[in-house]
Amino acid sequence: MPPEHPVIHPVFEPNTGTWQYVVADPSTSEAVIIDPVLDYDASTRTVSTHTANNLLTLIHSHSYTVNRILKTHAHADHLSAAAYLQSKLGAAQAHRNHRPPLICIGWRIGIVQTLFGQRYGVPADERAESAFDTLIDDDEQFVVGRALRVTALHLPGHTPDHLGYMFGGSHVFCGDSLFHPDIGSARRDFPGGSARDLYASARRLLALPAAVRIWPGHDYPPPPPPREPVSWATVADHRRENRHLRDGISEEEFVTMRGERDAGLCAPRLLHQALQMNIRAGRLPRPTPGFGDRLLHLPMRLGPGVGEW
């Protein structure tokens, strides 16, 4: 197997439609995790780790050593399991004289932390850039294992801090920039989002060689009939079939379509919980003094005719 050809384990989390990935260098069994999910039941307000534990089982079964947990951006639709996995893998890997994995994200995360930290009243020390171990620059390169080269691609539009990760020149993990061709593209109506930036990011991806595989952050199989979740499509597939971004669709057409489409979308179900956890790199809020409760803030809305009192 060529040294720059990774082993890729796509793991689908159906409750949030999220693709998580474990990507490994086969020559050394060193690996990274991309966008892991922490389970959250909104009805009971319970955090659990079933999905993350399945990733741990996969990692242990292949005897992987995980050196990085890569975040594409601060997700608004699921909670991050990055800090939990760092803790568990750090303990397991210490027995083999390996350090805990580093939690990594693009350097623009500070913009997002400041905005949502202030909105939700997250203490400054819990939303500091130091919540992440490594802030990645645009086009920065690093190596997994012996020779698996990774390049960080700034792909703004969905969010301003958004990164993709290219492995070995033939695989790109694009987060929420592109979805499966029959779905198209992600929304651009979060703070700092931009349809024009999203279009430019997609064109950057679709200018890659035709055989490059693009691995998205989500899949939402459309009915009818529902298909199985699909973890990748090639650049050629997207240029031919992507319903929002195939060849021939202009920037103005895309911007108009996204504006109309996003205007009718509801907010993600776990928006408030996800953002407050994810700007902390998946770390739990500090317990309240004397009670031990870990609190997340939820905005209150006033119904029609309800004024202030």
GUSE-842659 format. One record per residue (C-alpha): residue number from 1; residue in one letter; x, y, z. Coordinates in Angstrom, 2 decimals. Layout:
N
@nr NUM | rest a | x X | y Y | z Z
...
END
This chain:
309
@nr 1 | rest m | x 0.00 | y 0.00 | z 0.00
@nr 2 | rest p | x 1.51 | y 3.42 | z -0.91
@nr 3 | rest p | x 2.66 | y 5.36 | z 2.18
@nr 4 | rest e | x 0.35 | y 8.29 | z 1.44
@nr 5 | rest h | x -2.75 | y 6.15 | z 0.98
@nr 6 | rest p | x -4.64 | y 6.27 | z 4.31
@nr 7 | rest v | x -6.90 | y 3.69 | z 5.88
@nr 8 | rest i | x -10.25 | y 5.43 | z 6.41
@nr 9 | rest h | x -12.97 | y 4.30 | z 8.81
@nr 10 | rest p | x -16.19 | y 6.30 | z 8.29
@nr 11 | rest v | x -18.58 | y 6.03 | z 11.26
@nr 12 | rest f | x -22.10 | y 7.42 | z 10.87
@nr 13 | rest e | x -24.03 | y 8.87 | z 13.82
@nr 14 | rest p | x -27.71 | y 8.77 | z 12.77
@nr 15 | rest n | x -29.29 | y 11.04 | z 15.40
@nr 16 | rest t | x -27.46 | y 14.09 | z 14.03
@nr 17 | rest g | x -26.65 | y 12.73 | z 10.57
@nr 18 | rest t | x -22.95 | y 13.17 | z 11.27
@nr 19 | rest w | x -20.01 | y 11.42 | z 9.63
@nr 20 | rest q | x -17.10 | y 10.86 | z 11.99
@nr 21 | rest y | x -13.81 | y 9.53 | z 10.68
@nr 22 | rest v | x -10.80 | y 7.64 | z 11.95
@nr 23 | rest v | x -7.96 | y 8.02 | z 9.44
@nr 24 | rest a | x -4.75 | y 6.02 | z 9.86
@nr 25 | rest d | x -1.29 | y 5.66 | z 8.36
@nr 26 | rest p | x -1.10 | y 1.90 | z 7.62
@nr 27 | rest s | x 2.67 | y 1.76 | z 7.94
@nr 28 | rest t | x 2.72 | y 2.92 | z 11.57
@nr 29 | rest s | x -0.89 | y 2.60 | z 12.83
@nr 30 | rest e | x -0.84 | y 6.25 | z 13.85
@nr 31 | rest a | x -4.24 | y 7.85 | z 13.37
@nr 32 | rest v | x -6.40 | y 10.94 | z 13.72
@nr 33 | rest i | x -10.08 | y 11.34 | z 14.55
@nr 34 | rest i | x -12.19 | y 13.89 | z 12.66
@nr 35 | rest d | x -15.30 | y 15.54 | z 14.18
@nr 36 | rest p | x -16.34 | y 12.98 | z 16.85
@nr 37 | rest v | x -19.84 | y 13.16 | z 18.36
@nr 38 | rest l | x -20.86 | y 13.31 | z 22.02
@nr 39 | rest d | x -24.40 | y 12.02 | z 22.56
@nr 40 | rest y | x -26.96 | y 14.40 | z 24.04
@nr 41 | rest d | x -30.63 | y 13.74 | z 24.82
@nr 42 | rest a | x -32.39 | y 17.11 | z 24.79
@nr 43 | rest s | x -35.54 | y 15.75 | z 26.48
@nr 44 | rest t | x -33.64 | y 14.55 | z 29.57
@nr 45 | rest r | x -30.66 | y 16.92 | z 29.22
@nr 46 | rest t | x -28.35 | y 13.92 | z 29.50
@nr 47 | rest v | x -24.87 | y 13.66 | z 28.03
@nr 48 | rest s | x -23.64 | y 10.16 | z 27.22
@nr 49 | rest t | x -20.69 | y 8.60 | z 25.42
@nr 50 | rest h | x -22.06 | y 5.59 | z 23.52
@nr 51 | rest t | x -21.02 | y 6.94 | z 20.11
@nr 52 | rest a | x -17.58 | y 8.02 | z 21.32
@nr 53 | rest n | x -17.05 | y 4.65 | z 23.02
@nr 54 | rest n | x -17.73 | y 2.93 | z 19.70
@nr 55 | rest l | x -14.89 | y 4.98 | z 18.23
@nr 56 | rest l | x -12.65 | y 3.86 | z 21.10
@nr 57 | rest t | x -13.56 | y 0.24 | z 20.40
@nr 58 | rest l | x -12.65 | y 0.67 | z 16.74
@nr 59 | rest i | x -9.35 | y 2.35 | z 17.62
@nr 60 | rest h | x -8.39 | y -0.30 | z 20.15
@nr 61 | rest s | x -9.35 | y -3.15 | z 17.82
@nr 62 | rest h | x -6.87 | y -1.87 | z 15.25
@nr 63 | rest s | x -4.21 | y -0.95 | z 17.84
@nr 64 | rest y | x -4.13 | y 2.63 | z 16.57
@nr 65 | rest t | x -2.27 | y 5.42 | z 18.34
@nr 66 | rest v | x -4.24 | y 8.64 | z 17.93
@nr 67 | rest n | x -2.09 | y 11.76 | z 17.83
@nr 68 | rest r | x -4.67 | y 14.38 | z 16.80
@nr 69 | rest i | x -8.39 | y 15.03 | z 17.02
@nr 70 | rest l | x -9.21 | y 17.33 | z 14.11
@nr 71 | rest k | x -12.15 | y 19.69 | z 14.21
@nr 72 | rest t | x -13.40 | y 21.18 | z 10.95
@nr 73 | rest h | x -15.29 | y 23.93 | z 12.82
@nr 74 | rest a | x -17.42 | y 24.63 | z 15.89
@nr 75 | rest h | x -20.45 | y 22.56 | z 14.93
@nr 76 | rest a | x -23.92 | y 23.88 | z 15.73
@nr 77 | rest d | x -25.80 | y 20.58 | z 15.39
@nr 78 | rest h | x -23.95 | y 18.13 | z 17.63
@nr 79 | rest l | x -21.78 | y 18.19 | z 20.72
@nr 80 | rest s | x -18.10 | y 17.39 | z 20.31
@nr 81 | rest a | x -16.58 | y 14.32 | z 21.98
@nr 82 | rest a | x -13.05 | y 15.69 | z 21.49
@nr 83 | rest a | x -12.24 | y 16.35 | z 25.15
@nr 84 | rest y | x -13.74 | y 13.03 | z 26.29
@nr 85 | rest l | x -11.76 | y 11.07 | z 23.72
@nr 86 | rest q | x -8.58 | y 12.98 | z 24.56
@nr 87 | rest s | x -9.00 | y 11.96 | z 28.20
@nr 88 | rest k | x -9.69 | y 8.29 | z 27.48
@nr 89 | rest l | x -7.02 | y 7.92 | z 24.81
@nr 90 | rest g | x -4.50 | y 9.82 | z 26.90
@nr 91 | rest a | x -4.87 | y 7.32 | z 29.71
@nr 92 | rest a | x -4.73 | y 4.33 | z 27.36
@nr 93 | rest q | x -1.78 | y 5.60 | z 25.34
@nr 94 | rest a | x 0.27 | y 6.57 | z 28.40
@nr 95 | rest h | x 0.88 | y 2.87 | z 29.05
@nr 96 | rest r | x 2.67 | y 2.76 | z 25.67
@nr 97 | rest n | x 4.61 | y 5.97 | z 26.29
@nr 98 | rest h | x 2.50 | y 7.98 | z 23.85
@nr 99 | rest r | x 1.08 | y 11.41 | z 24.65
@nr 100 | rest p | x -2.64 | y 12.20 | z 24.58
@nr 101 | rest p | x -3.98 | y 13.34 | z 21.19
@nr 102 | rest l | x -3.98 | y 17.06 | z 20.50
@nr 103 | rest i | x -7.35 | y 18.74 | z 19.89
@nr 104 | rest c | x -6.87 | y 20.86 | z 16.75
@nr 105 | rest i | x -8.99 | y 23.48 | z 14.98
@nr 106 | rest g | x -8.47 | y 26.44 | z 12.64
@nr 107 | rest w | x -7.02 | y 29.60 | z 14.15
@nr 108 | rest r | x -10.17 | y 31.63 | z 13.49
@nr 109 | rest i | x -12.00 | y 29.75 | z 16.27
@nr 110 | rest g | x -11.33 | y 32.78 | z 18.49
@nr 111 | rest i | x -13.86 | y 34.78 | z 16.45
@nr 112 | rest v | x -16.52 | y 32.15 | z 17.10
@nr 113 | rest q | x -15.59 | y 31.73 | z 20.77
@nr 114 | rest t | x -15.89 | y 35.45 | z 21.43
@nr 115 | rest l | x -19.24 | y 35.81 | z 19.66
@nr 116 | rest f | x -20.99 | y 32.84 | z 21.24
@nr 117 | rest g | x -19.15 | y 33.01 | z 24.53
@nr 118 | rest q | x -20.61 | y 36.47 | z 25.07
@nr 119 | rest r | x -24.04 | y 35.44 | z 23.85
@nr 120 | rest y | x -24.30 | y 32.51 | z 26.23
@nr 121 | rest g | x -22.33 | y 33.90 | z 29.15
@nr 122 | rest v | x -19.58 | y 31.29 | z 28.93
@nr 123 | rest p | x -16.75 | y 32.27 | z 31.32
@nr 124 | rest a | x -13.79 | y 33.69 | z 29.44
@nr 125 | rest d | x -11.34 | y 31.10 | z 30.74
@nr 126 | rest e | x -13.58 | y 28.25 | z 29.53
@nr 127 | rest r | x -13.82 | y 29.66 | z 26.01
@nr 128 | rest a | x -10.23 | y 30.80 | z 25.62
@nr 129 | rest e | x -8.30 | y 29.71 | z 22.53
@nr 130 | rest s | x -6.26 | y 27.57 | z 24.92
@nr 131 | rest a | x -9.27 | y 25.23 | z 25.17
@nr 132 | rest f | x -7.76 | y 23.79 | z 21.98
@nr 133 | rest d | x -4.24 | y 22.40 | z 21.97
@nr 134 | rest t | x -3.32 | y 23.48 | z 18.44
@nr 135 | rest l | x -4.64 | y 26.29 | z 16.24
@nr 136 | rest i | x -4.01 | y 25.42 | z 12.60
@nr 137 | rest d | x -3.02 | y 27.96 | z 9.96
@nr 138 | rest d | x -4.42 | y 28.07 | z 6.42
@nr 139 | rest d | x -2.50 | y 25.65 | z 4.17
@nr 140 | rest e | x -0.52 | y 24.33 | z 7.14
@nr 141 | rest q | x 0.89 | y 20.84 | z 6.64
@nr 142 | rest f | x 1.66 | y 18.09 | z 9.12
@nr 143 | rest v | x 2.38 | y 14.39 | z 8.92
@nr 144 | rest v | x 0.48 | y 11.45 | z 10.43
@nr 145 | rest g | x 2.70 | y 8.43 | z 10.98
@nr 146 | rest r | x 5.68 | y 8.07 | z 8.70
@nr 147 | rest a | x 4.56 | y 9.75 | z 5.49
@nr 148 | rest l | x 0.84 | y 10.53 | z 5.46
@nr 149 | rest r | x 0.87 | y 14.24 | z 4.70
@nr 150 | rest v | x -2.12 | y 16.37 | z 5.68
@nr 151 | rest t | x -2.85 | y 19.89 | z 4.39
@nr 152 | rest a | x -5.36 | y 22.20 | z 6.07
@nr 153 | rest l | x -7.66 | y 24.01 | z 3.62
@nr 154 | rest h | x -9.54 | y 27.13 | z 4.71
@nr 155 | rest l | x -13.10 | y 26.61 | z 3.41
@nr 156 | rest p | x -15.22 | y 29.49 | z 4.74
@nr 157 | rest g | x -18.87 | y 30.03 | z 3.97
@nr 158 | rest h | x -20.74 | y 27.75 | z 6.34
@nr 159 | rest t | x -18.76 | y 29.33 | z 9.18
@nr 160 | rest p | x -15.78 | y 31.71 | z 9.02
@nr 161 | rest d | x -13.43 | y 29.34 | z 10.87
@nr 162 | rest h | x -14.13 | y 26.31 | z 8.69
@nr 163 | rest l | x -11.25 | y 24.03 | z 7.66
@nr 164 | rest g | x -11.02 | y 20.96 | z 5.46
@nr 165 | rest y | x -8.21 | y 18.43 | z 5.64
@nr 166 | rest m | x -6.55 | y 16.88 | z 2.58
@nr 167 | rest f | x -4.79 | y 13.56 | z 3.15
@nr 168 | rest g | x -2.12 | y 12.47 | z 0.75
@nr 169 | rest g | x -3.49 | y 14.49 | z -2.15
@nr 170 | rest s | x -6.36 | y 12.09 | z -2.80
@nr 171 | rest h | x -8.84 | y 12.46 | z 0.08
@nr 172 | rest v | x -10.42 | y 15.64 | z 1.46
@nr 173 | rest f | x -12.51 | y 15.74 | z 4.64
@nr 174 | rest c | x -14.53 | y 18.83 | z 3.89
@nr 175 | rest g | x -16.74 | y 19.19 | z 6.99
@nr 176 | rest d | x -19.90 | y 21.11 | z 6.12
@nr 177 | rest s | x -18.70 | y 22.63 | z 2.84
@nr 178 | rest l | x -20.21 | y 20.01 | z 0.52
@nr 179 | rest f | x -22.69 | y 17.25 | z 1.19
@nr 180 | rest h | x -23.59 | y 14.24 | z -0.95
@nr 181 | rest p | x -24.37 | y 15.35 | z -4.52
@nr 182 | rest d | x -28.10 | y 14.69 | z -4.13
@nr 183 | rest i | x -28.19 | y 17.10 | z -1.15
@nr 184 | rest g | x -25.77 | y 19.73 | z -2.37
@nr 185 | rest s | x -24.36 | y 22.24 | z 0.09
@nr 186 | rest a | x -24.58 | y 23.41 | z 3.69
@nr 187 | rest r | x -26.43 | y 26.46 | z 4.98
@nr 188 | rest r | x -24.68 | y 29.80 | z 5.19
@nr 189 | rest d | x -26.94 | y 31.70 | z 7.62
@nr 190 | rest f | x -24.88 | y 31.33 | z 10.80
@nr 191 | rest p | x -22.99 | y 34.43 | z 12.03
@nr 192 | rest g | x -20.00 | y 34.95 | z 9.77
@nr 193 | rest g | x -21.43 | y 32.70 | z 7.07
@nr 194 | rest s | x -21.46 | y 33.76 | z 3.44
@nr 195 | rest a | x -22.98 | y 32.22 | z 0.33
@nr 196 | rest r | x -20.27 | y 33.76 | z -1.84
@nr 197 | rest d | x -17.54 | y 32.35 | z 0.39
@nr 198 | rest l | x -19.28 | y 28.97 | z 0.37
@nr 199 | rest y | x -19.41 | y 29.01 | z -3.42
@nr 200 | rest a | x -15.72 | y 29.91 | z -3.64
@nr 201 | rest s | x -14.82 | y 27.15 | z -1.18
@nr 202 | rest a | x -16.79 | y 24.62 | z -3.19
@nr 203 | rest r | x -15.09 | y 25.72 | z -6.40
@nr 204 | rest r | x -11.72 | y 25.30 | z -4.70
@nr 205 | rest l | x -12.65 | y 21.72 | z -3.86
@nr 206 | rest l | x -14.08 | y 20.99 | z -7.30
@nr 207 | rest a | x -10.94 | y 22.28 | z -8.98
@nr 208 | rest l | x -9.06 | y 19.30 | z -7.53
@nr 209 | rest p | x -8.35 | y 16.27 | z -9.74
@nr 210 | rest a | x -11.46 | y 14.36 | z -10.76
@nr 211 | rest a | x -10.61 | y 11.20 | z -8.81
@nr 212 | rest v | x -10.12 | y 12.94 | z -5.45
@nr 213 | rest r | x -12.61 | y 11.66 | z -2.90
@nr 214 | rest i | x -14.54 | y 14.23 | z -0.86
@nr 215 | rest w | x -15.73 | y 13.02 | z 2.55
@nr 216 | rest p | x -18.48 | y 15.26 | z 4.03
@nr 217 | rest g | x -19.34 | y 16.00 | z 7.64
@nr 218 | rest h | x -22.97 | y 14.95 | z 7.28
@nr 219 | rest d | x -25.43 | y 13.00 | z 5.23
@nr 220 | rest y | x -29.21 | y 13.35 | z 5.33
@nr 221 | rest p | x -30.53 | y 10.67 | z 2.96
@nr 222 | rest p | x -33.57 | y 12.15 | z 1.21
@nr 223 | rest p | x -36.75 | y 10.12 | z 0.71
@nr 224 | rest p | x -38.34 | y 8.47 | z -1.11
@nr 225 | rest p | x -37.09 | y 5.83 | z -0.81
@nr 226 | rest p | x -34.43 | y 6.59 | z 1.80
@nr 227 | rest r | x -30.99 | y 5.45 | z 0.75
@nr 228 | rest e | x -28.17 | y 4.36 | z 2.99
@nr 229 | rest p | x -25.82 | y 7.13 | z 4.18
@nr 230 | rest v | x -22.93 | y 7.66 | z 1.77
@nr 231 | rest s | x -19.54 | y 8.76 | z 3.10
@nr 232 | rest w | x -17.80 | y 10.02 | z -0.05
@nr 233 | rest a | x -18.14 | y 11.09 | z -3.66
@nr 234 | rest t | x -15.46 | y 12.07 | z -6.13
@nr 235 | rest v | x -14.79 | y 15.53 | z -7.48
@nr 236 | rest a | x -16.07 | y 14.25 | z -10.82
@nr 237 | rest d | x -19.31 | y 13.09 | z -9.16
@nr 238 | rest h | x -19.88 | y 16.53 | z -7.67
@nr 239 | rest r | x -19.05 | y 18.41 | z -10.85
@nr 240 | rest r | x -21.52 | y 16.25 | z -12.75
@nr 241 | rest e | x -24.31 | y 15.72 | z -10.19
@nr 242 | rest n | x -24.18 | y 18.11 | z -7.21
@nr 243 | rest r | x -27.61 | y 19.71 | z -7.18
@nr 244 | rest h | x -26.31 | y 23.07 | z -5.94
@nr 245 | rest l | x -22.78 | y 23.22 | z -7.33
@nr 246 | rest r | x -22.44 | y 21.09 | z -10.44
@nr 247 | rest d | x -20.70 | y 22.55 | z -13.46
@nr 248 | rest g | x -22.73 | y 25.31 | z -15.08
@nr 249 | rest i | x -24.29 | y 26.73 | z -11.91
@nr 250 | rest s | x -23.13 | y 30.32 | z -11.54
@nr 251 | rest e | x -22.20 | y 32.13 | z -8.36
@nr 252 | rest e | x -25.29 | y 34.35 | z -8.64
@nr 253 | rest e | x -27.57 | y 31.36 | z -9.07
@nr 254 | rest f | x -26.02 | y 29.70 | z -6.03
@nr 255 | rest v | x -26.24 | y 32.82 | z -3.86
@nr 256 | rest t | x -29.92 | y 33.30 | z -4.75
@nr 257 | rest m | x -30.75 | y 29.62 | z -4.13
@nr 258 | rest r | x -28.97 | y 29.54 | z -0.75
@nr 259 | rest g | x -30.65 | y 32.74 | z 0.42
@nr 260 | rest e | x -34.12 | y 31.43 | z -0.43
@nr 261 | rest r | x -33.41 | y 27.98 | z 0.98
@nr 262 | rest d | x -31.82 | y 29.13 | z 4.22
@nr 263 | rest a | x -34.71 | y 31.54 | z 4.90
@nr 264 | rest g | x -37.00 | y 28.52 | z 5.31
@nr 265 | rest l | x -34.73 | y 26.37 | z 7.47
@nr 266 | rest c | x -35.30 | y 25.89 | z 11.19
@nr 267 | rest a | x -32.44 | y 26.30 | z 13.64
@nr 268 | rest p | x -30.55 | y 23.08 | z 14.37
@nr 269 | rest r | x -32.18 | y 21.12 | z 17.18
@nr 270 | rest l | x -29.10 | y 21.21 | z 19.42
@nr 271 | rest l | x -27.88 | y 24.66 | z 18.38
@nr 272 | rest h | x -27.53 | y 26.23 | z 21.82
@nr 273 | rest q | x -26.14 | y 23.20 | z 23.60
@nr 274 | rest a | x -23.71 | y 22.38 | z 20.79
@nr 275 | rest l | x -22.22 | y 25.84 | z 20.47
@nr 276 | rest q | x -21.64 | y 26.21 | z 24.22
@nr 277 | rest m | x -19.87 | y 22.87 | z 24.41
@nr 278 | rest n | x -17.96 | y 23.12 | z 21.17
@nr 279 | rest i | x -16.33 | y 26.49 | z 21.83
@nr 280 | rest r | x -14.98 | y 24.72 | z 24.94
@nr 281 | rest a | x -13.51 | y 21.95 | z 22.69
@nr 282 | rest g | x -16.12 | y 19.56 | z 24.09
@nr 283 | rest r | x -15.21 | y 20.17 | z 27.73
@nr 284 | rest l | x -17.97 | y 20.23 | z 30.31
@nr 285 | rest p | x -18.98 | y 23.48 | z 32.03
@nr 286 | rest r | x -17.63 | y 23.85 | z 35.55
@nr 287 | rest p | x -20.00 | y 22.62 | z 38.28
@nr 288 | rest t | x -21.92 | y 25.34 | z 40.12
@nr 289 | rest p | x -20.58 | y 26.00 | z 43.64
@nr 290 | rest g | x -22.51 | y 24.19 | z 46.34
@nr 291 | rest f | x -24.76 | y 22.29 | z 43.93
@nr 292 | rest g | x -22.51 | y 20.61 | z 41.38
@nr 293 | rest d | x -24.82 | y 21.27 | z 38.44
@nr 294 | rest r | x -23.24 | y 21.77 | z 35.01
@nr 295 | rest l | x -25.30 | y 24.42 | z 33.28
@nr 296 | rest l | x -25.88 | y 25.39 | z 29.66
@nr 297 | rest h | x -27.90 | y 28.49 | z 28.87
@nr 298 | rest l | x -30.99 | y 28.39 | z 26.65
@nr 299 | rest p | x -32.56 | y 31.61 | z 25.33
@nr 300 | rest m | x -36.13 | y 32.39 | z 26.34
@nr 301 | rest r | x -38.50 | y 33.60 | z 23.64
@nr 302 | rest l | x -41.47 | y 35.82 | z 24.31
@nr 303 | rest g | x -44.69 | y 34.79 | z 22.61
@nr 304 | rest p | x -46.97 | y 37.13 | z 20.62
@nr 305 | rest g | x -48.29 | y 39.96 | z 22.77
@nr 306 | rest v | x -45.95 | y 39.24 | z 25.64
@nr 307 | rest g | x -44.11 | y 42.36 | z 26.70
@nr 308 | rest e | x -41.49 | y 43.04 | z 29.32
@nr 309 | rest w | x -42.47 | y 43.21 | z 33.01
END
